[in-house]
Amino acid sequence: MISVLVVDDELPALQELRYLLGRDSRVGQVITAQTGEEALRLLRENHVDLVLLDIHMPGLSGLDIAGVLARFAAPPAVVFVTADERHAVEAYELAAVDYLLKPVRPQRLAEAIRRVADAVGDSPHAAAPLAPGGKQAASGKATTPGDPVPANATGTSNATESGPPAHDGAEAGAAIVVGVGNASVRVRLAEITHVTAAGDYARLHTARGSFLERTPLTELERRWAHSGFIRVHRSALVRVSAIDSVHRVEGLPMVRVAGADLPVARRALSRVRASMERDARGVGA
């Protein structure tokens, strides 16, 4: 029998999937989580053969979680269960076994369970993913790309698993190495406009996309204190030279960075303005 973790921030969706799974004789333990952070904690504490993932959730998204799992030595199978059909290609790039649209048809869920149950029956690894066209991958088995270093469709740092990021400092060309799928990509600190909190992780924002970093915002603030970054809020770290303006929205202080308005803690407001002035004079933040 297979063990299943269901992750969805909507309680009715969790209850419906748990009910359907309970009717399948191939399914044993079913545990649930309503946030990505809770899901990762449960995965550390429990053996799980299959993870059913919603995509749109507060904090870590389903794609983020799948990216972390994709680099586990023996990852559980992943099936996305979502109302959004736009992310199917990204899901299959992350080696998802299946992509089910809500409302879930019991027959489609049963087929996904069958593939995972068959794989678990003769292999310690998860079921082989489907290709974007719906065909099973040629290998017939899931890949196991090494140590459990996180990665995701938009990128997750793999530097933090083995120590500080490469070239983490204020010198020219300072960069961090992130994982995108099974590849490693160098992201220069100079191209990061801002960093936002994502639970215990942080999301790096650049002109070419965002990358999930498995390091808390507070730690990045410490590492990059002399690299031109400033903490403007408990949820945001900003490269000073990327700030376009400081203004107010409905009376609340904000900084405009790369077209986005980010909140500024009132106690940080004077420090942000002073840093902008030093940066404009070429003194540094």
C-alpha positions in Angstrom: 0.0 0.0 0.0 1.2 3.5 -0.7 1.4 6.4 1.7 0.1 9.8 0.4 0.6 13.4 1.4 -2.1 15.8 0.2 -1.2 19.5 0.1 -3.9 22.2 -0.5 -4.6 25.4 1.3 -8.4 24.9 0.8 -9.9 22.6 3.4 -12.8 21.3 1.2 -10.3 20.2 -1.5 -8.3 18.4 1.2 -11.4 16.6 2.5 -12.5 15.6 -1.0 -9.2 14.1 -1.9 -8.9 12.4 1.4 -12.3 10.8 0.8 -11.4 9.6 -2.7 -8.1 8.2 -1.5 -9.8 6.4 1.4 -11.9 4.5 -1.2 -8.8 3.1 -3.0 -7.6 -0.2 -1.6 -4.0 0.6 -2.8 -3.7 3.6 -0.5 -2.7 3.3 3.1 -1.7 6.3 5.2 -3.0 9.7 4.1 -1.7 12.8 5.7 -2.6 16.4 4.8 -1.0 19.9 4.9 -2.4 23.3 4.1 0.9 25.1 3.5 4.1 24.4 1.7 6.1 24.8 4.9 3.9 22.3 6.8 4.3 19.9 3.8 8.1 20.0 3.9 8.0 19.4 7.7 5.8 16.4 7.3 8.0 15.0 4.5 10.9 15.1 6.9 9.0 13.2 9.5 7.1 10.6 7.4 7.8 8.2 4.6 5.6 9.2 1.7 5.3 7.5 -1.7 3.1 10.1 -3.3 2.5 13.9 -2.9 -0.7 15.4 -4.3 0.0 19.1 -4.7 -2.1 22.2 -5.4 -0.2 24.9 -7.2 -1.5 28.2 -5.9 -0.9 28.5 -2.1 0.4 31.2 0.2 4.1 31.2 0.7 5.6 28.2 -1.1 3.7 27.2 -4.2 3.2 23.6 -5.3 5.8 24.2 -8.0 8.3 25.3 -5.3 7.7 22.2 -3.3 8.0 19.9 -6.3 11.3 21.7 -7.1 12.6 20.8 -3.7 11.5 17.2 -4.0 13.0 16.8 -7.5 16.5 16.8 -6.0 15.9 14.3 -3.2 17.9 11.1 -3.5 14.7 9.1 -3.6 11.9 11.5 -4.2 8.2 10.6 -3.8 6.0 10.7 -6.8 4.3 14.1 -7.4 0.9 14.6 -8.9 -0.5 18.1 -9.3 -4.1 18.7 -8.5 -5.1 22.2 -9.5 -7.7 24.3 -11.2 -5.0 26.1 -13.3 -4.1 24.3 -16.5 -1.4 26.9 -17.4 1.4 25.2 -15.5 1.3 21.7 -17.0 4.6 22.1 -18.9 6.4 23.4 -15.8 4.9 20.5 -13.9 6.2 17.9 -16.3 9.6 19.5 -16.4 9.7 18.8 -12.7 9.0 15.1 -13.4 5.4 15.1 -12.2 3.7 11.8 -12.6 0.4 13.4 -13.6 -1.5 16.7 -13.7 -5.1 16.6 -12.6 -7.6 19.4 -13.1 -10.2 20.3 -10.5 -12.8 19.1 -10.0 -11.0 15.8 -9.9 -12.6 12.9 -11.6 -12.2 9.7 -9.5 -11.1 7.8 -12.6 -8.2 10.1 -13.3 -7.1 10.0 -9.7 -7.3 6.2 -9.7 -5.1 6.1 -12.8 -2.5 8.2 -11.1 -2.6 6.0 -8.0 -2.3 2.9 -10.2 1.0 4.2 -11.8 2.5 5.0 -8.4 1.4 1.8 -6.8 2.8 -0.3 -9.6 6.1 1.5 -9.4 6.3 1.3 -5.6 5.6 -2.4 -5.8 8.8 -3.2 -7.7 11.1 -0.2 -7.0 12.1 1.9 -4.1 11.7 5.0 -6.3 8.7 6.9 -7.6 6.8 6.3 -10.7 8.2 7.6 -14.0 6.9 11.0 -15.0 4.7 11.6 -18.0 6.0 13.7 -20.8 4.0 16.9 -21.6 2.1 15.0 -24.2 1.0 12.5 -21.6 3.3 9.6 -22.5 5.4 7.8 -20.0 9.1 8.7 -19.9 11.2 6.2 -21.8 13.2 5.1 -18.7 10.1 3.8 -16.9 11.6 5.0 -13.6 12.0 8.3 -11.9 15.4 9.9 -11.8 17.2 10.3 -8.5 19.6 13.2 -9.1 21.7 12.9 -6.0 21.5 14.5 -2.5 18.3 16.3 -1.4 19.3 19.7 -2.7 16.3 21.9 -3.5 15.4 23.1 -7.0 12.2 24.4 -8.7 10.9 25.5 -12.0 11.9 29.1 -11.4 15.0 28.1 -9.6 16.1 27.1 -6.1 19.5 27.6 -4.6 21.7 24.6 -4.2 24.6 26.5 -2.7 23.0 26.6 0.8 23.1 22.8 1.2 26.9 22.6 1.0 27.8 26.0 2.5 27.7 29.7 1.6 26.9 30.6 -2.0 29.8 31.0 -4.4 31.4 34.5 -4.6 29.0 35.7 -1.9 30.4 39.2 -1.2 30.7 42.7 -2.4 33.4 42.1 -5.0 32.7 42.7 -8.7 30.8 39.7 -10.2 29.5 38.4 -6.9 26.9 35.7 -7.5 24.9 32.9 -6.1 24.5 29.5 -7.8 20.9 28.3 -8.0 19.4 25.1 -9.3 16.9 25.2 -12.2 15.6 21.7 -12.7 18.8 19.6 -12.7 21.0 22.4 -13.9 23.0 25.0 -12.0 22.7 28.6 -12.9 24.8 31.6 -11.8 22.7 34.6 -10.7 24.8 37.8 -10.1 23.8 39.8 -7.1 23.9 42.9 -9.3 20.9 41.5 -11.2 18.8 40.8 -8.1 16.4 43.7 -7.6 14.8 42.5 -4.5 14.2 39.4 -2.3 10.9 38.5 -0.7 10.2 36.1 2.2 8.7 32.7 1.3 8.2 31.0 4.6 11.6 29.7 5.7 12.9 30.3 2.2 13.5 33.5 0.2 12.6 34.3 -3.4 15.2 36.2 -5.5 13.7 38.5 -8.1 15.6 39.3 -11.3 14.7 40.6 -14.8 14.9 37.0 -16.1 12.7 35.5 -13.5 12.6 34.5 -9.8 14.6 31.9 -8.0 13.8 30.1 -4.8 16.6 30.2 -2.3 16.7 27.8 0.7 17.9 30.4 3.1 15.9 32.7 5.4 15.7 36.4 4.5 17.5 37.3 7.8 20.6 35.2 6.8 20.7 36.7 3.3 20.5 40.2 4.9 23.6 39.3 7.0 25.5 37.8 4.0 24.8 40.7 1.7 25.1 43.6 4.2 28.1 44.9 2.3 26.8 44.1 -1.2 24.3 47.0 -1.6 21.2 45.3 -0.1 19.0 46.8 2.7 16.2 45.2 4.7 13.2 47.4 4.2 10.6 45.2 5.9 10.5 41.9 7.6 9.2 40.4 4.3 11.6 42.2 1.9 15.3 42.8 1.2 16.1 45.3 -1.6 19.2 46.2 -3.7 19.5 49.9 -3.0 20.5 50.8 -6.5 17.3 49.2 -7.8 15.0 51.5 -5.8 13.1 53.9 -8.1 11.3 55.8 -5.5 10.1 56.0 -1.9 6.4 57.0 -1.8 3.2 56.4 0.1 0.2 54.2 -0.9 -2.9 54.9 1.2 -0.6 56.5 3.8 1.8 53.6 4.1 5.4 54.0 3.1 6.5 51.9 0.0 9.5 51.5 -2.2 9.1 51.0 -6.0 11.5 48.4 -7.2 11.3 46.8 -10.7 7.7 48.0 -11.1 6.6 46.5 -7.7 5.6 48.4 -4.6 7.2 46.8 -1.5 6.2 47.9 2.1 8.7 49.8 4.2 8.7 49.4 8.0 8.4 52.9 9.5 11.5 52.4 11.6 13.5 51.6 8.4 12.2 54.6 6.4 15.0 57.0 7.3 17.7 54.4 6.8 16.3 53.6 3.3 16.3 57.2 2.3 19.9 57.7 3.6 21.1 54.6 1.7 19.5 55.9 -1.5 21.3 59.2 -1.0 24.7 57.5 -0.4 24.1 55.3 -3.4 23.4 58.3 -5.6 26.7 59.9 -4.5 28.5 56.7 -5.3 29.4 56.2 -1.6 27.6 52.8 -1.3 24.6 51.7 0.7 
